[in-house]
Amino acid sequence: MTEINNPESDPGVWLKDHGDHLYGYAMYRLRDKHMAEDMVQETLLSAWKAFDKFEGRSSVKTWLTTILHNKIVDFVRKAARQKLVFSGEDLDHEMPGEFSETGHINMEFGAKQWPLRPDDMAQRGDFWRVLMQCIDHLPKDTGEVFRLREVDGLSTEEICELKGIEKNNFWVILHRARKGLRACMESNWGGRHN
Amino acid sequence: MKIVERLMFLVIPSCRETQKLQSRNLDEKLSLWRRSSLWMHCVMCGWCRRYGKQIKFLNRVCRDLPECGNFEKGEGLSDEAKGRIEKCLCEEKDKG
């Protein structure tokens, strides 16, 4: 079944090489040490059992992360079933003076040019740390909906059902999240390299 | 002239509306009418053109976060947890 001498197929090596990455991701999504440890253990066990199916098209790290990601999404699907209540005020958040009376942006609030091409930005070491911090900085419920959609990859319909929200509210929440995330990245990352 | 301006406002959305549509465009396919009005606005407005590119980029990198996020720099698995997981994996290997 599995070639024990091949380090690629040794779960002990996976644990040593990728355990901290898997644990960090699980902690980032679950915020619970014991649950994150259990998820890492389950991931490595599942991977070990399914190693025959690993075709080597991606790296071991990518493969293990995908298995963990699927487990986290399954868990989140069950745990996220908590209805949200958003007031109109929450949803209509805008910076004072951001738009003119006709709804056109005031220049000082316009998106600034980021110094690097997007793909080059993602290669910078601190890019991912700032991105995670900016997602965490979003208002709690807004951030949760955003993570379900963009990090976990759940569908619009699924999130609306889990959270008991109308599609129109969902789009407003995501618009607000994207706007907040963009502004945070601009002040904490993009702008800094100008 | 004023009539032309008013007509333009009817056809071309404001920056406020454009930003909402740009976000929605990432989640579902907009109608041809809405896509056209979005395009018309962005042809004329550099701010919204840039805004749209940036939120699209951020959306894409968020999908890559599980693999590319530098999670290793956090606290990491404790030695105790590593030992426990290693033991469990050894037991599973022994089962064959």
Chai-1 contact restraints between the chains, C-beta under 6 A:
chainA,res_idxA,chainB,res_idxB,connection_type,confidence,min_distance_angstrom,max_distance_angstrom,comment,restraint_id
A,P11,B,L89,contact,1.0,0.0,6.0,A-B,restraint_1
A,L15,B,I85,contact,1.0,0.0,6.0,A-B,restraint_2
A,G19,B,L77,contact,1.0,0.0,6.0,A-B,restraint_3
A,D20,B,E72,contact,1.0,0.0,6.0,A-B,restraint_4
A,D20,B,G76,contact,1.0,0.0,6.0,A-B,restraint_5
A,D20,B,L77,contact,1.0,0.0,6.0,A-B,restraint_6
A,H21,B,F71,contact,1.0,0.0,6.0,A-B,restraint_7
A,H21,B,E72,contact,1.0,0.0,6.0,A-B,restraint_8
A,Y23,B,L77,contact,1.0,0.0,6.0,A-B,restraint_9
A,G24,B,F71,contact,1.0,0.0,6.0,A-B,restraint_10
A,G24,B,G74,contact,1.0,0.0,6.0,A-B,restraint_11
A,Y25,B,P66,contact,1.0,0.0,6.0,A-B,restraint_12
A,Y25,B,F71,contact,1.0,0.0,6.0,A-B,restraint_13
A,E37,B,A81,contact,1.0,0.0,6.0,A-B,restraint_14
A,Q41,B,I85,contact,1.0,0.0,6.0,A-B,restraint_15
A,Q41,B,C88,contact,1.0,0.0,6.0,A-B,restraint_16
A,L44,B,L89,contact,1.0,0.0,6.0,A-B,restraint_17
A,L45,B,E92,contact,1.0,0.0,6.0,A-B,restraint_18
A,T62,B,E67,contact,1.0,0.0,6.0,A-B,restraint_19
A,T65,B,P66,contact,1.0,0.0,6.0,A-B,restraint_20
A,T65,B,E67,contact,1.0,0.0,6.0,A-B,restraint_21
A,H69,B,P66,contact,1.0,0.0,6.0,A-B,restraint_22
A,F99,B,R16,contact,1.0,0.0,6.0,A-B,restraint_23
A,G103,B,S14,contact,1.0,0.0,6.0,A-B,restraint_24
A,G103,B,R16,contact,1.0,0.0,6.0,A-B,restraint_25
A,H104,B,S14,contact,1.0,0.0,6.0,A-B,restraint_26
A,H104,B,C15,contact,1.0,0.0,6.0,A-B,restraint_27
A,I105,B,C15,contact,1.0,0.0,6.0,A-B,restraint_28
A,I105,B,W47,contact,1.0,0.0,6.0,A-B,restraint_29
A,G110,B,W47,contact,1.0,0.0,6.0,A-B,restraint_30
A,A111,B,W47,contact,1.0,0.0,6.0,A-B,restraint_31
A,A111,B,R50,contact,1.0,0.0,6.0,A-B,restraint_32
A,A111,B,Y51,contact,1.0,0.0,6.0,A-B,restraint_33
A,A111,B,Q54,contact,1.0,0.0,6.0,A-B,restraint_34
A,P118,B,F57,contact,1.0,0.0,6.0,A-B,restraint_35
A,A122,B,V61,contact,1.0,0.0,6.0,A-B,restraint_36
A,W128,B,C68,contact,1.0,0.0,6.0,A-B,restraint_37
A,W128,B,G69,contact,1.0,0.0,6.0,A-B,restraint_38
A,W128,B,N70,contact,1.0,0.0,6.0,A-B,restraint_39
A,R129,B,N70,contact,1.0,0.0,6.0,A-B,restraint_40
A,E150,B,N59,contact,1.0,0.0,6.0,A-B,restraint_41
A,E150,B,C62,contact,1.0,0.0,6.0,A-B,restraint_42
A,V151,B,C62,contact,1.0,0.0,6.0,A-B,restraint_43
A,V151,B,L65,contact,1.0,0.0,6.0,A-B,restraint_44
A,T156,B,D27,contact,1.0,0.0,6.0,A-B,restraint_45
A,W171,B,R24,contact,1.0,0.0,6.0,A-B,restraint_46
A,L174,B,S23,contact,1.0,0.0,6.0,A-B,restraint_47
A,H175,B,K20,contact,1.0,0.0,6.0,A-B,restraint_48
A,H175,B,S23,contact,1.0,0.0,6.0,A-B,restraint_49
A,R178,B,S23,contact,1.0,0.0,6.0,A-B,restraint_50
A,R178,B,I55,contact,1.0,0.0,6.0,A-B,restraint_51
A,L181,B,L58,contact,1.0,0.0,6.0,A-B,restraint_52
A,R182,B,Q54,contact,1.0,0.0,6.0,A-B,restraint_53
A,R182,B,I55,contact,1.0,0.0,6.0,A-B,restraint_54
